[in-house]
Amino acid sequence: MSGLSDRKIIVEDAIVNPARGKRSPNLGPTALLVSARADVSAICRRLQVLPETAFPFYAGNLFVHNGRRGALAIAGPVVGAPYAVMMLETLISWGARRILFLGWCGALIPEASFGDLIIPTSAFIDEGTSRHYNGAWSGDEVDGCRLFRSGQERSLPSPRLLDRITAHFKTETPRVHGGPVWTTDGVYRETAPKVRYYRNQGALAVEMEVSALFTVGTVRQVAVGAVLVVSDDLSELTWRPGFKTEAFRQGRETAMDGMLDLCLTES
């Protein structure tokens, strides 16, 4: 498996960078990035964080819960790798050093049912954001611009954070599956050949953010980990939505409770 650890990464200085503004909130070291708006609202209710305390954060919101162990940032909703990385980079620039991601995914294997949890141990990169961070220099330049070819095939979470997530959720078995996931930009281009290919490579599920988050976490040297809830199924090469099932609702509850426990012990 090709990974960032065995490559020389060239990250040139950017013209535009995230920065703290005069009104930027004070963050603790831990942040929870959440893909679904409904889950953002549910998490804020659990923490008794009032909606009117929201800090506008791109097209979503940022909330700060000040607990006994420090401040926890909750950011979202977010869809897709570029947007997720915009949020992640900003959270990092504001002080976050441990970022957990809670998202939804489509199962590629029949063993993963609606509401099951997927813990990504790696992510196949089928999105365009990662190569801006992990691209290998081709050796060519045009007008002083280095040309980059595609980077590695997979990205990896923080090993320590992965271990903590896995240990925390192990009591939920057999509803928890650990393994690779496939991250795509093309939600409407999840074709049968692609599903078969990534499943044969070991992918358990498909989603739209994780590989880019792992890539940026590695390059920026911050800890990033993820938990996904199975919301739909492509394992039989047809689409079966499970968004309205009781199993999916219960899986989200389990995931939110577990992620909050992890975040609050890390904060």
N, C-alpha and C positions, 0 to 999 in steps of 0.2 A: 504494500500500500504506500503510495506516495503521499507525503505529508509535509507540513511546513517545517518540521524539525530537521529534515534532511536537505533543506534547500537554502540557498543564499537569497534572501528577500531584499529587493531594492524598493524602498518606499521614498519616493522623491517628495520634497516639500511642496505642499499644496498652496495655492493662492488664497483659497477660501477655507477657513477653519472654524469649527465651533468655538465659542468663547463665552465666558461668564459675563453677563451684563449687570447693570446696576440693580435690576429687579429679579435677577435669577435667584431661585430658592436655595437655601443651604441644604445640601444632601449629606447623608451619612455614606458609609462605604458600600452599602447594599442597595440594589434596586431590583424591582420586579417589573419586567416588560411583559405586557399582556396583549394578546392579539385581538380578542373579541370584546366589543363594547359591553355586552352583557356581563362578562366576567370582571371587567374593570369595576362596574357598578356593584356587583356582588361582593367583591373584595373590599371596596370602600365601606359597604354596609357592615361587613364583618369587623372592620377596624374602627367603626363609628367615625369615619372621616366624612365631613359634610361636603355635599356637592359644591357649595358656594366657595369652598377653599381651593377649588381647582385653579391651577396655573396653566394658561394656554400653552400648549406644547405641540407645535406644528398644527396638524389638523385634529389632534387629540387633546388630551389633558395630562397634567402631571399633578399628583397628589403627594403630600408628605405626611407620613404618620410619625409622630414623635412619641416613641415608647420608652420603656425603662432602659432598653439597651441602645438607644440612639434613634436617629431618623431613618425611616425606610421610605424610599421613593417608589411610587406605583405609577407607571406610564402606559398609555395606550388610548384607544385601540391602535393597532398597526397591522397592515397587510402588505406583504411583499418584501423582498430583500432590500431594495434601495431605501425604502422608507424606514424599515427596521434599523438599518445601519445609520441613517441620519439621526434617529433617536438614540441609538447606542453611542455613537460618537459624542453626541451632546451630553449624555449622562456621564460619560467618562471625563469629559472636559470640566464637568461640574463636580467631580470628585468621586463618582461611583467606581468601585474596584471589584465588586462581585455582582454580576448581573445574572439573574435567573429569568428564563423565558417560559411563559405558559401559552401554548397554542393548541390548535386543533389539527387533525390530520386525516387522510384517507388511508385505510388499511390496504396493503398489497398482498397480505397472506390471510388465508381463511381462519387461522388460529386467533387472529386479533378481531375481537367483536366490538360492537358499539359500546362506548364507555370505557373500554380498556385503556390503560395508560401505556404510552411508548416513551422509554427513556433513550434518547439518541446517544449512542456511543461513538458515532461518526456521522458525517453527512456527505452524500454524493453531491458534487457541485454541478448543477444544471441551471445556474443563474448567472447573470452577467456582472454582478457587483463584486464578487470575490476576486476576479482577475485584476481589478484595480489595486488590490492589496497584495496578491500573491503571484502576479504574473512574472514569468521568467523573461529577462531581457534577451531579445533575439540577437543582440549585438549590432543592430542597425539603428541609425538615427536619421531623422528627416527634420531639417531646420532646428536642430538641437533637441528634438523630441525623441526620447527612446521608445522604440516599438516593442511591445510586449506580446508574447504569445500566451496561450492558455496556461494557467497554473496547474496545480495538482488536482487529482480527481476527487479527493475527499478533504474535509476539514474536521478538526477534532475539538471536543470540549476541554475545559480544564480538568485534568485527571483528578485532582483533589475534590473539586465540586461534583464531578461525576460520581465519585465514590460516596460522597455524602448523600447525594440524591438517591442513588441505588440503595444504600443502607436504610434510608428513611422510608422508602416506599416498599421495602421487601416484604413487609407484613401484609401487603395488599395482594400478594400472589394468590391464584394464578392470573390475576387481572393486570399484571404488569409485565411488559416485554422489553428487554433491552437489546439494542442492536442498531445497525445503520438505518438511516432514512434517506430519502431522495428529495432534494430541494429543487423546485422548478420555478421559472418565471411564467410558464405557459399553462395557466390553469385550464384553458380550453384546448390544450395540446397534449393532454395526458393520453397518448395513443396506446393501443394494445401492444405493439412492438416495444414501446418504451416501458410499459408496465412489466412485460415479460423480462426485458433486459435487466432492469434494476432489481426486480425480484430475484432473478438468477444470480445477481451480484450480492445478494443478501439483504437488500432493503426491506424493511418491515412496513413502511408507510411512506406517503408522499405529502409534502407541505411546501411552504413558500418562503421561509425565513431562516431556518436553522443554519444551513451551511455558511451563509454570509455572516451571521452573528458569530459563529465559531471562528471563521477566518479573521475577522476584525479583533476578536478577543485575543487570539494568538499574536497578531501583529502588534497590538497595543499593550500586550502583556498584562491583561486583566483576566479575571476568572469568569468564564461564561458557561452556563449549563442550561438544559432545557427539559421540560416535560410536555408531552403532547397527549391530547385526549382523542380517541378515535371517534370521528363524527360521521364518517361515511366509508363506503367500501368499494374497492375496484378489483378485488381479488379474482372475481369470475369474469373479468374484462367487460363488465357492465357496471353502471353506476347505481349504487344503492345508498340513498341518503338516510342518515339515522339521527338527524338533528332534533326530531320531535320525540324520540324514544325516551322512556324512563331510564334505561341503562345509560344513555348519554348524559342525562341530567345528573344521575348519581356519580358518574365518572368525573364530571366537572366539579362536583362538590368535593369528592375525594382529592382531586388534583389541587383545587384552591386551598383546602385545609392544609394539605401537606406542604405546598409551596410557601404558605404563610408561616408555618412552623419553622421551615428551613430559613426563611428570610429573617424572622425575628430572633432566631438563635444566632444568625450570622451578623446581625446589625450591631 
